């Protein structure tokens, strides 16, 4: 049996490049989300990756960034089966559960049950909770844009590198 390479193709350029005035607020939000440090920052990163897995957005699965931040391959590979894994702390597990609930809103009558919320609230202070909610919501936005328009990570990376080089000539 021969294998045929799949060549994904964008349906549309990234909407943020078509409507550049939309990028500034998204980039500002990204900077705010970057304020999550330490344990809450790691939990946020895992939660955002889980949302991307659930939404099927390869573009947003930032494995390299997670590795640079100190995540092991073992933990990264276990995100999709976090419930069966012993690799995640109680706060991380709570953040992953929140991510699944927030991402799968239509899967149940009470999309984010009190049990999920109470567990995550037990582990994070108010500002950290706000960053989690904003981060998971933002990742869901990016996922929906990228999945709908078929953004291809390798093309995005190549185009971003070309744009950066053009802006920084000299």
C-alpha positions, 0 to 999 in steps of 0.5 A: 500500500502506498502512502500519499502525503497530505498537503493541507491548504489554507482556505483563507489567509489568517483573518488577523492579517486581513484585518490587522486592527483585530490583532492588537487586542489579541496580542495584548491579551496574549501578553496579559496571559503571559503573566501567569507564571510558575505552577499556575502558568504551567496549568494554563499552558496545559489547559490551553493545549488540551483545548487545542487537542479537543478542537483539533487545532494542530496550529495551536499545539505549541509543543516546542514552546512547552518544551522550552518552558520545561515540559517533558515529552512524557507529560506532553504526550499524556495531556490527552489521557490526563485522567488516567495519568499520574503525571499531573498535579491536583491543580493541573488536573483541575485546570484540565477539567475546566478546559474540557468543560469550557471547550465542550459547552454543548456536551451536557446540560450543565457545561461547567458543573459546580464540581469542576468550578469548585475544584479549580477554585480550590487551587487557584486565587481569583487572578489566576482563575481569571487568567485560566478562564481568559486563556482557555477562552482565547485558545478556543477563539484561536482554535475556531479561527484556525480550524475554520480557515485551515491554517497550516502551522508550517506555512504560518511559521514560514510566513511569520519568519519572512515577515519578521526578516522583511521588517528587521532588514538593515 
